[in-house]
Structures are given as C-alpha cells and as structure tokens.
C-alpha cells in the first residue's frame, strides 16, 4: 500500500521530471540507510532516459558536470532526517530545500551545492527526493523500511 506522503511524492516527481533531467544520488553506502541515494543511482543507470550520477558522499565533485549538462531539472536523491517514519518519502522543493536542518550527514555540502547550482543554472528546477532513514550507523545493511522505499522508488522510475 502506498502511503499518502509517497503518493504525493510520486505525483510531484512525475510533474517535475521534464525537459533535460539530471538525477544525482547522494549517500554513504558505509553508513547503512544513508546509502540509499547512491544505491538508487547505480540501479537507475542506463535504465531511465535521464542523466544519472552517483554523487556518493561528495556531490560537489559533480557540479561541473551538471552545469555542463545544462539540465532543465535537477533531482537530488538522499536520505534526509525530516522526523518522519522510517522509509517515508517526501518531495522537497522551494522553501523546503532552504531548510538546512533537514539534512544530517551532508549538511554543508548539499546546501553549498544547491546554492552553486541555483546561481549557475538560473532556469533549472532543483528538487530533492528525501527518504527518512532508520539507521545511520557504520555498516552496509539497509533497514527493511529503506529496502522497501528503494524498491518503490526504483519502480516509479523504471515502470512509471
């Protein structure tokens, strides 16, 4: 069953993935659920009609490539502690992105990357697909909730 927040996120996702799209998965695969963005980027590579980068825990290293791609839409996918239920998916845009407190492990780099992209690509829409992590400890195992969210998001992209 799809939760209301997930249905809302899917609706926003479909609405905003227009024009030339760059997807950047963000996360540290050695910190449990934090790796979901990177894992998803690897799974989507060559399966979707978008440019996909695995930004890992250093998405700022891809800023030059993203700017060179001149996208209409940039979608960042990351584990974000927004106080929701583990595995909950939210689509963040506009003022939601300005709220730096949403981010846990990538605070400064994400905020700076978004600001840099906004200044460099003034007409590009920048959005975040945020997934509430359950565990962020050292290890490569995903929680069942994050595994479920990972499968759901992958299905959204590949079976739309």
Secondary structure, 3 states (H helix, E strand, C coil): CCCHHHHHHHHHHHHHCCCCEEEEEECCCCEHHHHHHHHHHHHHCCCCCCEEEEEECCHHHHHHHHHHHCCCEEEEEEECCCCCCCCCEEEECCHHHHCHHHCCCCHHHHHHHHHHHHHHCCCCEEEEEEECCCCCCCECCCCHHHHHHHHHHHHHHHHC
